[in-house]
Amino acid sequence: MNAPLQNTTVLPPGMHADEWAARLELAACYRVFAMLGWTEMIYNHITLRLPDSVTGGAKQFLINPFGLHYSEVTASNLVKIDLQGKVLDGSAHRVNPAGFTVHAAIHDGLEGAHCVMHTHTTAGVSVACLKDGLQQTNFYTAQLHGMVAYHDFEGITIHADEGPRLLQSMGGKPAVILRNHGLLAWGATLPQTFAILWTLQRACEIQLATFSMGGAQAAIPVPEDIAAKCTRDALQFNPNHGAGRDVFDALVRQVDRIDSSYRA
């Protein structure tokens, strides 16, 4: 069985080993999303900043090829781009400008945002459409106390001028509900970002199920002090406790048992 993120293929000629490692990790993440059903046809994106060892300090990113399903993404067909979405690696694949507009603003505006993930899951969009958004009524919302931001819907995200307003709405919070639109998370690493998004997604799923049994008025609220305590006690986002690495690696092992072609 292949070990997660281990380079088990020949390094492409001229490619830095750290870039190939980043490509393997991101391609694996796309397959994890596909396995979990967090896909939207050929749309949505996960982006990852390449390390300075590869770029010399320039902000360069990996993104999925537009037109491919997440289950078709591989380490080699990911596209390297700059903050303007310009293709840097000569890839023949297109990049969706609507996808990178939001990601570019976050990558550029938040120093620690090395990974950005965005989804349109049914539960996520449903909660994003509620006036009161995500409510503190379950185990998962209680682990996100003070971490969730909201940004009002401005239409399809193809206009760069939305970027500063988005950053202002976020206020540095890593879990974002894009009203009427979907979910977004960012973090210092891909596994950390995944852990944040997974918790936000689960919070939305449980809220959707809870409210279906009697509406918001039937839910038991979690007191503020308890939620704050839960968030302090939840270690899955903390770099000192792996920041989601163990969870992400476990899911990559599942992907490898199904289809390890993302490593190509």
PyMOL commands that set and color helices and strands:
alter all, ss='L'
color gray80, all
select helices_A, chain A and resi 17-36+52-55+70-72+97-109+122-128+141-143+162-170+190-211+216-218+224-233+239-241+245-258+261-263
alter helices_A, ss='H'
color red, helices_A
select strands_A, chain A and resi 46-49+60-63+79-82+115-119+148-151+175-178+182-187
alter strands_A, ss='S'
color yellow, strands_A
deselect
rebuild
show_as cartoon
